[in-house]
Amino acid sequence: MPARRPPDRPRRPRHHHRPRRSLRINDDPTEPFDPHVLRHTFATQLIRDGKDPVLVAELLGHGSLDTTRRYALPTEADKAAALDALITDH
């Protein structure tokens, strides 16, 4: 039989979530950093390295490719590089 909580001890919520700690990176106080940044960087790097989005979705535990798609959105630099690759002097 489980031990009973003493009556003077407050009841804890069933799902206790710790607040995310905000870390700093590169000594730049304007650049907040938390574990979600690592997850996002991991996914974005895999997509940019040409990994299959289905694989990335599975690694992240996403149930839908639409969720993973946000990591594959092109930047302005990506768009410019794609156009530069098409424009040749040959």
All heavy atoms as an XYZ file, in Angstrom:
728
protein
N       0.845     -1.174      0.000
C       0.000      0.000      0.000
C       0.896      1.244      0.000
O       1.859      1.312      0.743
C      -0.895     -0.041      1.243
C      -1.844      1.133      1.340
S      -3.058      0.901      2.615
C      -4.369      0.266      1.651
N       0.597      2.251     -0.863
C       1.450      3.444     -0.930
C       1.386      4.251      0.358
O       0.385      4.266      1.060
C       0.882      4.239     -2.100
C      -0.424      3.641     -2.440
C      -0.501      2.292     -1.803
N       2.496      4.936      0.629
C       2.555      5.791      1.821
C       1.615      6.971      1.654
O       1.455      7.495      0.557
C       3.981      6.268      2.039
N       0.999      7.384      2.740
C       0.080      8.524      2.695
C       0.841      9.821      2.893
O       1.838      9.870      3.594
C      -0.993      8.404      3.772
C      -1.942      7.285      3.490
C      -3.057      7.312      4.526
N      -4.106      6.444      4.066
C      -5.263      6.883      3.599
N      -5.527      8.169      3.563
N      -6.170      6.046      3.192
N       0.350     10.861      2.262
C       0.931     12.196      2.381
C       0.550     12.759      3.743
O      -0.607     12.697      4.141
C       0.371     13.069      1.250
C       0.804     14.505      1.286
C       0.170     15.309      0.164
N      -1.268     15.165      0.039
C      -2.154     15.865      0.759
N      -1.759     16.752      1.614
N      -3.445     15.669      0.590
N       1.531     13.326      4.478
C       1.175     13.957      5.758
C       0.165     15.080      5.529
O       0.226     15.786      4.517
C       2.502     14.519      6.273
C       3.556     13.810      5.509
C       2.946     13.389      4.199
N      -0.785     15.268      6.428
C      -1.828     16.269      6.221
C      -1.315     17.698      6.116
O      -1.947     18.538      5.478
C      -2.751     16.105      7.432
C      -2.068     15.197      8.376
C      -0.935     14.537      7.667
N      -0.164     17.996      6.696
C       0.353     19.364      6.649
C       1.175     19.634      5.385
O       1.617     20.750      5.154
C       1.201     19.659      7.892
C       2.397     18.727      8.016
O       2.323     17.593      7.505
O       3.388     19.146      8.626
N       1.381     18.623      4.575
C       2.170     18.791      3.348
C       1.230     19.101      2.182
O       0.279     18.368      1.932
C       2.932     17.508      3.060
C       3.896     17.628      1.935
C       4.751     16.402      1.866
N       5.606     16.486      0.716
C       6.282     15.466      0.238
N       6.193     14.293      0.812
N       7.042     15.615     -0.808
N       1.492     20.198      1.448
C       0.600     20.553      0.341
C       0.659     19.512     -0.780
O       1.670     18.866     -0.999
C       1.111     21.905     -0.140
C       2.471     22.054      0.431
C       2.581     21.134      1.607
N      -0.450     19.394     -1.470
C      -0.553     18.457     -2.583
C       0.136     19.043     -3.812
O      -0.043     20.199     -4.140
C      -2.019     18.210     -2.884
C      -2.253     17.139     -3.899
C      -3.732     16.933     -4.101
N      -4.378     16.431     -2.904
C      -4.719     15.154     -2.736
N      -4.480     14.288     -3.677
N      -5.301     14.768     -1.628
N       0.941     18.238     -4.483
C       1.610     18.659     -5.711
C       0.707     18.378     -6.897
O      -0.025     17.400     -6.908
C       2.891     17.871     -5.930
C       4.044     18.306     -5.125
C       5.259     17.582     -5.620
N       6.412     17.927     -4.809
C       7.582     17.359     -4.941
N       7.748     16.416     -5.828
N       8.578     17.726     -4.192
N       0.796     19.225     -7.917
C       0.032     18.905     -9.130
C       0.562     17.621     -9.751
O       1.745     17.304     -9.620
C       0.264     20.105    -10.034
C       1.397     20.855     -9.452
C       1.543     20.447     -8.020
N      -0.298     16.881    -10.428
C       0.118     15.613    -11.051
C       1.198     15.813    -12.095
O       2.120     15.041    -12.206
C      -1.071     14.934    -11.699
C      -1.847     14.149    -10.737
C      -2.787     13.254    -11.467
N      -3.014     12.160    -10.557
C      -3.580     11.053    -10.880
N      -4.002     10.870    -12.095
N      -3.743     10.110     -9.994
N       1.045     16.816    -12.907
C       2.011     17.076    -13.977
C       2.758     18.344    -13.640
O       2.364     19.428    -14.013
C       1.304     17.209    -15.332
C       0.544     15.984    -15.695
N       1.166     14.831    -16.090
C      -0.777     15.720    -15.691
C       0.255     13.909    -16.321
N      -0.931     14.423    -16.090
N       3.855     18.182    -12.942
C       4.656     19.326    -12.536
C       5.688     19.609    -13.624
O       6.491     18.762    -13.970
C       5.348     19.031    -11.210
C       6.214     20.147    -10.737
N       5.697     21.303    -10.250
C       7.554     20.282    -10.695
C       6.692     22.112     -9.922
N       7.828     21.513    -10.189
N       5.618     20.780    -14.202
C       6.566     21.155    -15.257
C       7.525     22.192    -14.711
O       7.118     23.181    -14.117
C       5.829     21.751    -16.469
C       4.902     20.783    -17.108
N       5.349     19.753    -17.893
C       3.560     20.670    -17.057
C       4.323     19.051    -18.307
N       3.224     19.584    -17.816
N       8.776     21.934    -14.953
C       9.784     22.924    -14.566
C       9.807     24.030    -15.604
O       9.724     23.755    -16.794
C      11.166     22.290    -14.519
C      11.359     21.322    -13.421
C      12.790     20.835    -13.445
N      12.939     19.760    -12.496
C      14.042     19.079    -12.343
N      15.086     19.343    -13.100
N      14.108     18.118    -11.460
N       9.952     25.258    -15.162
C      10.091     26.326    -16.162
C      11.407     26.149    -16.911
O      12.394     25.684    -16.353
C      10.085     27.610    -15.336
C      10.382     27.192    -13.944
C       9.989     25.747    -13.801
N      11.402     26.505    -18.190
C      12.639     26.407    -18.964
C      13.638     27.432    -18.463
O      13.293     28.583    -18.244
C      12.365     26.679    -20.441
C      11.672     25.571    -21.125
C      11.838     25.748    -22.597
N      10.531     25.770    -23.222
C      10.351     25.904    -24.505
N      11.352     26.069    -25.306
N       9.156     25.901    -25.005
N      14.851     26.971    -18.311
C      15.906     27.909    -17.925
C      16.406     28.615    -19.169
O      16.581     28.010    -20.200
C      17.067     27.168    -17.266
C      16.713     26.629    -15.909
C      17.908     26.042    -15.246
N      18.381     24.920    -16.049
C      19.576     24.381    -15.919
N      20.427     24.853    -15.055
N      19.931     23.367    -16.667
N      16.610     29.882    -19.060
C      17.123     30.637    -20.190
C      18.634     30.753    -20.035
O      19.128     31.290    -19.055
C      16.477     32.024    -20.221
O      16.949     32.724    -21.333
N      19.350     30.223    -20.988
C      20.805     30.279    -20.978
C      21.254     31.333    -21.974
O      20.503     31.778    -22.823
C      21.381     28.919    -21.369
C      20.902     27.729    -20.545
C      21.432     26.442    -21.157
C      21.355     27.849    -19.112
N      22.460     31.704    -21.907
C      23.024     32.670    -22.861
C      24.124     31.978    -23.651
O      24.836     31.134    -23.158
C      23.600     33.887    -22.131
C      22.603     34.584    -21.238
C      21.579     35.318    -22.055
N      20.590     35.893    -21.158
C      19.405     36.266    -21.541
N      19.044     36.142    -22.791
N      18.551     36.764    -20.700
N      24.237     32.367    -24.895
C      25.247     31.779    -25.762
C      26.119     32.896    -26.332
O      25.634     33.980    -26.602
C      24.564     30.951    -26.875
C      25.554     30.063    -27.579
C      23.841     31.811    -27.860
C      24.910     28.992    -28.433
N      27.393     32.623    -26.495
C      28.344     33.589    -27.055
C      28.391     34.902    -26.277
O      28.646     35.943    -26.848
C      28.017     33.890    -28.525
C      28.190     32.680    -29.397
O      28.976     31.786    -29.071
N      27.460     32.620    -30.478
N      28.100     34.877    -25.013
C      28.132     36.078    -24.164
C      27.273     37.209    -24.715
O      27.525     38.373    -24.451
C      29.571     36.572    -23.963
C      30.428     35.553    -23.222
O      29.873     34.850    -22.358
O      31.626     35.474    -23.500
N      26.276     36.886    -25.526
C      25.384     37.901    -26.075
C      24.084     37.878    -25.276
O      23.269     36.966    -25.426
C      25.104     37.608    -27.554
C      24.229     38.675    -28.206
O      23.751     39.580    -27.493
O      24.034     38.598    -29.429
N      23.865     38.867    -24.412
C      22.672     38.837    -23.554
C      21.365     38.996    -24.318
O      20.304     38.735    -23.789
C      22.888     40.008    -22.593
C      23.843     40.907    -23.280
C      24.687     40.039    -24.188
N      21.423     39.392    -25.579
C      20.190     39.554    -26.351
C      19.794     38.259    -27.060
O      18.759     38.212    -27.704
C      20.338     40.667    -27.404
O      21.344     40.280    -28.346
C      20.702     41.988    -26.748
N      20.617     37.225    -26.963
C      20.353     35.969    -27.658
C      19.979     34.883    -26.655
O      20.825     34.157    -26.148
C      21.599     35.547    -28.446
C      21.357     34.426    -29.389
C      22.586     34.140    -30.235
O      23.414     35.026    -30.453
O      22.693     33.005    -30.685
N      18.681     34.745    -26.319
C      18.286     33.716    -25.363
C      18.475     32.319    -25.951
O      18.438     32.134    -27.161
C      16.815     34.002    -25.099
C      16.352     34.789    -26.256
C      17.552     35.507    -26.810
N      18.681     31.367    -25.087
C      18.980     30.003    -25.511
C      18.316     29.036    -24.543
O      18.439     29.177    -23.339
C      20.502     29.820    -25.511
C      20.934     28.450    -25.905
C      20.903     28.059    -27.228
C      21.369     27.558    -24.962
C      21.303     26.797    -27.606
C      21.779     26.295    -25.323
C      21.750     25.908    -26.647
N      17.570     28.061    -25.072
C      16.976     27.037    -24.228
C      17.019     25.715    -24.983
O      17.425     25.667    -26.149
C      15.555     27.421    -23.794
C      14.571     27.530    -24.938
O      14.704     26.779    -25.921
O      13.662     28.358    -24.853
N      16.618     24.608    -24.367
C      16.709     23.303    -25.039
C      15.948     23.237    -26.362
O      16.347     22.503    -27.256
C      16.111     22.338    -24.009
C      16.359     22.998    -22.700
C      16.229     24.474    -22.965
N      14.893     24.015    -26.508
C      14.152     23.993    -27.768
C      15.003     24.530    -28.921
O      14.863     24.084    -30.065
C      12.848     24.787    -27.654
C      12.023     24.681    -28.886
N      11.291     23.557    -29.196
C      11.837     25.533    -29.916
C      10.691     23.735    -30.350
N      11.005     24.931    -30.820
N      15.900     25.460    -28.623
C      16.805     25.983    -29.654
C      17.690     24.848    -30.187
O      17.911     24.745    -31.391
C      17.654     27.152    -29.113
C      18.722     27.563    -30.103
C      16.767     28.330    -28.757
N      18.161     23.980    -29.300
C      18.974     22.839    -29.743
C      18.168     21.912    -30.652
O      18.657     21.454    -31.678
C      19.484     22.048    -28.534
C      20.560     22.707    -27.706
C      20.892     21.821    -26.507
C      21.800     22.968    -28.527
N      16.928     21.645    -30.269
C      16.053     20.778    -31.067
C      15.812     21.386    -32.450
O      15.892     20.702    -33.471
C      14.745     20.586    -30.314
C      13.718     19.750    -31.010
C      12.463     19.650    -30.135
N      11.353     19.077    -30.837
C      11.126     17.776    -30.972
N      11.964     16.920    -30.434
N      10.077     17.332    -31.635
N      15.537     22.676    -32.477
C      15.282     23.365    -33.738
C      16.536     23.356    -34.620
O      16.461     23.096    -35.828
C      14.825     24.798    -33.460
C      14.394     25.528    -34.680
N      13.125     25.416    -35.200
C      15.064     26.349    -35.503
C      13.048     26.157    -36.290
N      14.202     26.740    -36.493
N      17.686     23.625    -34.020
C      18.951     23.630    -34.759
C      19.250     22.239    -35.324
O      19.661     22.096    -36.481
C      20.104     24.100    -33.863
O      19.791     25.401    -33.378
C      21.423     24.130    -34.597
N      19.023     21.210    -34.520
C      19.226     19.823    -34.943
C      18.389     19.522    -36.187
O      18.893     19.033    -37.201
C      18.846     18.896    -33.780
C      18.766     17.441    -34.124
C      19.914     16.694    -34.347
C      17.540     16.800    -34.191
C      19.841     15.344    -34.645
C      17.456     15.442    -34.489
C      18.612     14.725    -34.719
N      17.101     19.842    -36.127
C      16.198     19.558    -37.236
C      16.550     20.375    -38.474
O      16.595     19.845    -39.594
C      14.756     19.838    -36.819
N      16.810     21.651    -38.284
C      17.140     22.520    -39.414
C      18.415     22.048    -40.103
O      18.487     21.993    -41.338
C      17.293     23.976    -38.941
O      16.063     24.386    -38.347
C      17.639     24.904    -40.094
N      19.418     21.667    -39.322
C      20.681     21.215    -39.908
C      20.495     19.930    -40.704
O      21.059     19.773    -41.787
C      21.736     21.022    -38.815
C      23.140     20.865    -39.354
C      23.589     22.094    -40.126
O      23.460     23.210    -39.672
N      24.117     21.885    -41.316
N      19.692     19.007    -40.179
C      19.436     17.772    -40.924
C      18.758     18.062    -42.260
O      19.147     17.520    -43.297
C      18.556     16.825    -40.096
C      19.233     16.150    -38.907
C      18.200     15.387    -38.080
C      20.340     15.221    -39.363
N      17.752     18.932    -42.236
C      17.039     19.289    -43.470
C      17.989     19.973    -44.448
O      18.027     19.645    -45.637
C      15.833     20.194    -43.162
C      14.768     19.428    -42.364
C      15.260     20.810    -44.426
C      14.041     18.352    -43.134
N      18.795     20.912    -43.979
C      19.719     21.642    -44.854
C      20.823     20.743    -45.413
O      21.378     21.026    -46.462
C      20.317     22.833    -44.135
C      19.288     23.913    -43.911
C      19.900     25.113    -43.219
N      18.871     26.093    -42.978
C      18.542     27.055    -43.829
N      19.182     27.174    -44.955
N      17.576     27.885    -43.536
N      21.124     19.672    -44.675
C      22.123     18.716    -45.161
C      21.521     17.708    -46.127
O      22.196     16.774    -46.552
C      22.779     17.984    -43.994
C      23.785     18.839    -43.259
O      24.164     19.906    -43.770
O      24.205     18.439    -42.151
N      20.230     17.885    -46.464
C      19.596     17.038    -47.459
C      19.004     15.746    -46.937
O      18.686     14.855    -47.726
N      18.870     15.606    -45.636
C      18.265     14.391    -45.085
C      16.780     14.351    -45.435
O      16.123     15.374    -45.577
C      18.430     14.311    -43.560
C      19.867     14.335    -43.095
C      20.664     13.193    -43.682
C      22.078     13.200    -43.141
N      23.073     12.871    -44.110
N      16.264     13.156    -45.552
C      14.863     12.944    -45.898
C      13.963     13.534    -44.801
O      14.126     13.203    -43.626
C      14.617     11.437    -46.023
C      13.213     11.074    -46.442
O      12.368     11.981    -46.598
O      12.959      9.869    -46.614
N      13.028     14.405    -45.162
C      12.130     14.997    -44.158
C      11.328     13.959    -43.378
O      10.997     14.179    -42.213
C      11.205     15.894    -44.984
C      11.988     16.221    -46.201
C      12.824     15.001    -46.481
N      11.034     12.813    -43.992
C      10.322     11.759    -43.270
C      11.195     11.231    -42.131
O      10.713     11.002    -41.019
C       9.902     10.616    -44.232
C       9.287      9.459    -43.469
C       8.954     11.143    -45.293
N      12.487     11.067    -42.390
C      13.419     10.636    -41.351
C      13.507     11.677    -40.238
O      13.467     11.339    -39.052
C      14.806     10.393    -41.954
C      15.933     10.129    -40.958
C      15.698      8.827    -40.214
C      17.277     10.123    -41.666
N      13.623     12.934    -40.613
C      13.703     14.012    -39.619
C      12.432     14.035    -38.769
O      12.491     14.148    -37.549
C      13.952     15.380    -40.288
C      13.961     16.495    -39.262
C      15.280     15.362    -41.061
N      11.276     13.889    -39.408
C      10.010     13.868    -38.666
C       9.990     12.730    -37.662
O       9.554     12.902    -36.518
C       8.837     13.737    -39.632
N      10.485     11.576    -38.073
C      10.501     10.433    -37.157
C      11.470     10.665    -36.003
O      11.153     10.359    -34.850
C      10.867      9.165    -37.913
C      10.664      7.928    -37.066
C      10.661      6.657    -37.877
O      10.130      6.654    -39.002
O      11.190      5.660    -37.368
N      12.635     11.214    -36.298
C      13.609     11.496    -35.229
C      13.062     12.485    -34.205
O      13.364     12.390    -33.012
C      14.910     12.038    -35.831
C      15.762     11.034    -36.595
C      16.903     11.752    -37.315
C      16.304      9.967    -35.665
N      12.256     13.432    -34.671
C      11.692     14.443    -33.779
C      10.392     13.995    -33.124
O       9.870     14.684    -32.249
C      11.453     15.742    -34.550
C      12.702     16.438    -35.063
C      12.318     17.603    -35.945
C      13.575     16.890    -33.918
N       9.853     12.871    -33.571
C       8.598     12.396    -33.011
C       7.380     13.132    -33.540
O       6.339     13.142    -32.899
N       7.511     13.749    -34.704
C       6.381     14.461    -35.301
C       5.425     13.466    -35.936
O       5.843     12.540    -36.626
C       6.853     15.440    -36.378
C       7.637     16.582    -35.842
N       8.412     17.381    -36.642
C       7.760     17.088    -34.588
C       8.993     18.323    -35.909
N       8.604     18.154    -34.653
N       4.132     13.683    -35.750
C       3.130     12.833    -36.354
C       2.766     13.276    -37.756
O       2.085     12.560    -38.475
N       3.219     14.452    -38.151
C       2.855     15.006    -39.443
C       4.063     15.690    -40.072
O       4.838     16.361    -39.385
C       1.730     16.024    -39.252
O       1.557     16.800    -40.404
N       4.185     15.539    -41.394
C       5.266     16.239    -42.091
C       5.039     17.744    -42.093
O       5.987     18.514    -42.255
C       5.399     15.730    -43.527
C       6.073     14.375    -43.672
C       6.075     13.943    -45.137
C       7.482     14.411    -43.137
N       3.796     18.171    -41.921
C       3.521     19.610    -41.850
C       4.250     20.243    -40.667
O       4.681     21.387    -40.734
C       2.021     19.877    -41.741
C       1.301     19.615    -43.057
O       1.967     19.663    -44.109
O       0.085     19.361    -43.009
N       4.366     19.487    -39.577
C       5.084     19.998    -38.403
C       6.568     20.132    -38.720
O       7.202     21.117    -38.355
C       4.879     19.048    -37.208
O       3.481     18.867    -37.000
C       5.506     19.609    -35.947
N       7.116     19.150    -39.416
C       8.546     19.163    -39.754
C       8.852     20.211    -40.819
O       9.949     20.744    -40.866
C       8.969     17.765    -40.255
O       8.540     16.795    -39.305
C      10.475     17.665    -40.402
N       7.879     20.520    -41.638
C       8.074     21.452    -42.755
C       8.614     22.804    -42.309
O       9.382     23.445    -43.019
C       6.745     21.645    -43.485
C       6.840     22.514    -44.694
C       5.480     22.593    -45.393
N       5.524     23.555    -46.457
C       5.295     24.856    -46.299
N       4.976     25.339    -45.138
N       5.383     25.671    -47.331
N       8.268     23.230    -41.106
C       8.730     24.544    -40.658
C      10.253     24.635    -40.582
O      10.813     25.705    -40.650
C       8.110     24.909    -39.308
C       8.699     24.153    -38.137
C       8.043     24.498    -36.846
N       6.673     24.017    -36.920
C       5.849     23.952    -35.913
N       6.238     24.359    -34.748
N       4.652     23.477    -36.048
N      10.921     23.484    -40.451
C      12.382     23.488    -40.414
C      12.980     23.572    -41.808
O      14.171     23.788    -41.967
C      12.904     22.234    -39.702
C      12.411     22.118    -38.290
C      11.463     21.178    -37.937
C      12.882     22.982    -37.309
C      11.013     21.077    -36.640
C      12.430     22.897    -36.011
C      11.495     21.933    -35.683
O      11.039     21.852    -34.397
N      12.159     23.359    -42.825
C      12.650     23.338    -44.194
C      12.332     24.618    -44.952
O      12.588     24.705    -46.139
C      12.042     22.139    -44.932
N      11.762     25.589    -44.297
C      11.429     26.835    -44.982
C      12.709     27.541    -45.416
O      13.638     27.712    -44.631
C      10.608     27.742    -44.066
C       9.230     27.209    -43.693
C       8.558     28.157    -42.702
C       8.366     27.036    -44.924
N      12.780     27.946    -46.681
C      14.009     28.578    -47.179
C      14.179     30.000    -46.645
O      13.211     30.725    -46.453
C      13.811     28.593    -48.695
C      12.334     28.564    -48.882
C      11.769     27.804    -47.720
N      15.425     30.368    -46.433
C      15.757     31.740    -46.059
C      15.953     32.542    -47.339
O      16.005     31.976    -48.446
C      17.057     31.785    -45.236
O      18.129     31.335    -46.065
C      16.960     30.915    -43.988
N      16.092     33.843    -47.203
C      16.369     34.674    -48.385
C      17.690     34.271    -49.016
O      17.829     34.262    -50.241
C      16.371     36.159    -47.996
C      14.996     36.685    -47.614
C      13.956     36.500    -48.717
O      14.259     36.764    -49.900
O      12.832     36.073    -48.392
N      18.672     33.915    -48.200
C      19.968     33.468    -48.723
C      19.813     32.169    -49.510
O      20.468     31.980    -50.544
C      20.965     33.284    -47.588
N      18.946     31.252    -49.036
C      18.691     30.002    -49.764
C      18.093     30.299    -51.138
O      18.480     29.693    -52.145
C      17.721     29.104    -48.989
C      18.285     28.606    -47.674
O      19.517     28.476    -47.559
O      17.476     28.351    -46.765
N      17.139     31.218    -51.179
C      16.494     31.575    -52.445
C      17.497     32.199    -53.414
O      17.518     31.867    -54.601
C      15.338     32.535    -52.196
C      14.193     31.918    -51.412
C      13.160     32.980    -51.075
C      12.137     32.494    -50.097
N      11.187     33.548    -49.706
N      18.334     33.093    -52.907
C      19.345     33.745    -53.753
C      20.339     32.723    -54.293
O      20.709     32.766    -55.474
C      20.063     34.838    -52.970
N      20.754     31.782    -53.455
C      21.706     30.756    -53.896
C      21.095     29.864    -54.965
O      21.774     29.481    -55.925
C      22.155     29.916    -52.701
N      19.809     29.535    -54.817
C      19.136     28.715    -55.829
C      19.079     29.439    -57.165
O      19.317     28.847    -58.223
C      17.730     28.344    -55.352
N      18.781     30.733    -57.126
C      18.745     31.516    -58.369
C      20.131     31.652    -58.976
O      20.301     31.555    -60.194
C      18.143     32.894    -58.108
C      16.641     32.917    -57.829
C      16.188     34.328    -57.472
C      15.873     32.379    -59.028
N      21.137     31.886    -58.131
C      22.511     31.993    -58.631
C      22.961     30.698    -59.309
O      23.704     30.722    -60.291
C      23.478     32.332    -57.492
C      23.342     33.767    -57.030
O      22.730     34.587    -57.762
O      23.824     34.076    -55.915
N      22.508     29.558    -58.783
C      22.882     28.283    -59.372
C      22.257     28.103    -60.749
O      22.821     27.405    -61.604
C      22.471     27.148    -58.445
N      21.099     28.722    -60.975
C      20.438     28.613    -62.275
C      21.005     29.566    -63.313
O      21.001     29.265    -64.502
C      18.937     28.895    -62.125
C      18.130     27.886    -61.333
C      16.714     28.375    -61.153
C      18.144     26.532    -62.035
N      21.487     30.691    -62.839
C      21.990     31.729    -63.751
C      23.465     31.448    -64.044
O      24.315     31.524    -63.165
C      21.819     33.131    -63.131
C      20.334     33.381    -62.848
C      22.403     34.190    -64.055
C      20.074     34.614    -62.023
N      23.724     31.077    -65.280
C      25.115     30.789    -65.671
C      25.416     31.541    -66.965
O      24.528     31.949    -67.702
C      25.331     29.286    -65.881
O      24.470     28.850    -66.937
C      25.052     28.487    -64.627
N      26.678     31.694    -67.253
C      27.113     32.376    -68.469
C      27.475     31.395    -69.573
O      28.132     31.775    -70.539
C      28.321     33.257    -68.157
C      27.950     34.443    -67.294
O      26.792     34.883    -67.366
O      28.804     34.925    -66.541
N      27.073     30.155    -69.479
C      27.455     29.140    -70.477
C      26.599     29.239    -71.677
O      25.526     29.238    -71.888
C      27.379     27.734    -69.893
C      28.303     27.558    -68.731
N      29.654     27.742    -68.789
C      28.051     27.221    -67.434
C      30.201     27.493    -67.624
N      29.248     27.187    -66.770
